[in-house]
Amino acid sequence: MRSASSGRPGRQPMTEKRAQFVRLIRQGVSISESCRRLEIDRKTGHWWKNGGSFTRNGVIRVVEPIMHQVPSRPESGRYLTAAERVTIADGVHVGRSARSLAAELGRAVSTVARELQRNTSPDGAYRPHIAQAMTHARRPRPKVRVLERDSELRGIVQGYLDQRWSPEQVAHELDAVHGRHLAVETIYQALYSPQRVVEREPASVLRTGRPHRRPRRCGDERRPRFVVPITLIDQRPAEADDRLVAGHWEGDLIVGAFNRSAIGTLVERTSRFTVLVHLDPASRSDSLRRQLETIFDALPVSLRRSLTWDQGSEMCHHHALTAATNMPVYFCRPGRPWQRPSNENTNGLLRNYFPKSSDLRLHSPADLARVAEELNRRPRKTLGWQTPTALFATLQPGSP
């Protein structure tokens, strides 16, 4: 047998045994035990793990430890680091509690307690470097699901699901009656797994009837709806707040039954002048952009200073609207409709003409124009009993 590197007879490189050695060490197995299992010399194991140097033909050669040659992903802040595990080991050695160690590390008490429970050696000692290796060994994914490897448990779960039990009810029954702990999320993941771990269709056994899972978000996290970044209302000019300068508009949609139809609403902040926008249900965002461009192009520059909208996806072309009309578009913060007070008040008035749960596609552009004119000719107390139409006419350039 010839060596692949020199061409002369010799031993073949033990690539596979090196890889097995790395896996054993990361599982917490000692060097001596690893060498015994792989039938290699213990000195070789120490060289592989720690590296070293030797002299051959008067030349010093350095051997890098193979443990450092294995690429690894950067550690996440979610996991305990090697330094934190050393701190835990030192604290355990002097008899400190998990609570005091957690306070020092800035971690939850359950994190430290679980670390000691999972990574303590059979002899009762907690060794930080072995604990770090054991953690790395458990981390690789994917792993075989518990319902995949336990056919008996899988059959019990499927039986309860056939009785239309919810996953939460199934998990509670398993714990209370069968003495088997199974997380609710485990059942959901098994149901919605592409491999169909549980041989039941989610739509047939779950009361929601959903064939796919609904994405969940945490707290105030919000899905980004816009490809082009938006500008929040905080950056809107201060002159728009006191309503003394005309040309600042607010807009939104009023939506019909089942969200299948909508009407765009525009209100000028100073005069409360209202414009209604007829939208094409097939392409709501494109239709809204085209209609707004037509409306604002017909206005003088002094009456198109800004537009404030909520964060609805219908305004996804806000950047195109700004480019076409040279009018900036600002967006309210999520869940704060009071940042568009004039528009919200007007939308409430419009519900007298367009009730909720009605089909707004039945109203033609002429119908919308008639309703807008009727609103604009109604005197308003906030305007000193002037009408929006009369006040808006005085804002036009060249008006007396």
ABEGO torsion letter per residue (X at the ends): XBBAAAGBBEBBBBAAAAAAAAAAAAAGBBAAAAAAAAGBBAAAAAAAAAEEBBBBGGBBBBBBBAAAABBBBBBBAABBBAAAAAAAAAAAAAGBBAAAAAAAAGBBAAAAAAAAAAABBAAGBBBAAAAAAAAAAAABOBBBBAAAABAAAAAAAAAAAAAGBBAAAAAAAAAAAAGBBBBAAAAAAAAABAAGABBBBAAAABAAGBABBBBBBBEABBBBABABBBBBAAABBAAAAAGABBGBBBBBBBBBBGGABBBBBBBBAAAGBBBBBBBBAABAAAAAAAAAAAAAAABBAAABABBBBBABAAAAAAAAAAAAAGBBBBBBBBGBAAABAAAAAAAAAAAAABBBGBBAAABBAAAAAAAAAAAAABBBAAAGGBBAAAAAAAABBGBX
